[in-house]
Structures are given as structure tokens and as C-alpha cells.
Amino acid sequence: MTDLVPTKNEYGEERYPIEAVESMFDTLFPDEFRGIIPVYDHRPVDRLLDQRDDLLNDLNKARNTLNPRHKTTQNLSPKPKTLNPEL
């Protein structure tokens, strides 16, 4: 088996030789193997998105404090229509 040494693409991102791993498993399990699904660690991006959400919530709270009539996305949803009891 080929060592799984990552190479860097033109953007500087690491890429592992997935084809070598697929070839090995295809040789070991020719009737059952269909392919591999790469798994990437998105936790750094998730942390940044959480920070963005926190900042946006703080901004909306500050806007509502300064101007209570300021409409945030939470206030824009239409009220549900009530049924007319006479119908």
C-alpha cells in the first residue's frame, strides 16, 4: 500500500491520495467495496460561524435597545391567520 502522505494543491490545501486507498480496498473486497467518503474537520469553520452568530445577535440586541421599533429577521415573520369562527 502507498503511504498516505498528503500533497498540497495550488491553493495550499492538503490532499490525501484517496485513489490509493480505494484501490487497496477494491483489491481486498472486490465484490463489496463501492468507494470511500472523505471526512473533513469543519470545526474551525463552525467556531467562526458561531462567533458570527453571537456577534449578529449582540448587534440585533443593541439595535433593539436603541430603537425598539427596529425590525430584526425574527420580527419579520407574518402572524398566522386565524380562522373565522362564523364560516
Contacts in CASP RR format, 6 or more apart in sequence:
PFRMAT RR
TARGET T0000
AUTHOR 0000-0000-0000
METHOD contacts of the structure
MODEL  1
MTDLVPTKNEYGEERYPIEAVESMFDTLFPDEFRGIIPVYDHRPVDRLLD
QRDDLLNDLNKARNTLNPRHKTTQNLSPKPKTLNPEL
1 20 0 8 1.000
1 24 0 8 1.000
2 17 0 8 1.000
2 20 0 8 1.000
4 16 0 8 1.000
4 17 0 8 1.000
4 20 0 8 1.000
4 21 0 8 1.000
5 17 0 8 1.000
6 14 0 8 1.000
6 15 0 8 1.000
6 16 0 8 1.000
7 14 0 8 1.000
7 15 0 8 1.000
7 17 0 8 1.000
8 14 0 8 1.000
8 15 0 8 1.000
9 15 0 8 1.000
16 38 0 8 1.000
18 36 0 8 1.000
18 38 0 8 1.000
21 36 0 8 1.000
22 33 0 8 1.000
22 35 0 8 1.000
22 36 0 8 1.000
25 33 0 8 1.000
25 35 0 8 1.000
25 36 0 8 1.000
26 33 0 8 1.000
26 35 0 8 1.000
60 72 0 8 1.000
60 74 0 8 1.000
63 70 0 8 1.000
63 72 0 8 1.000
64 70 0 8 1.000
64 72 0 8 1.000
END
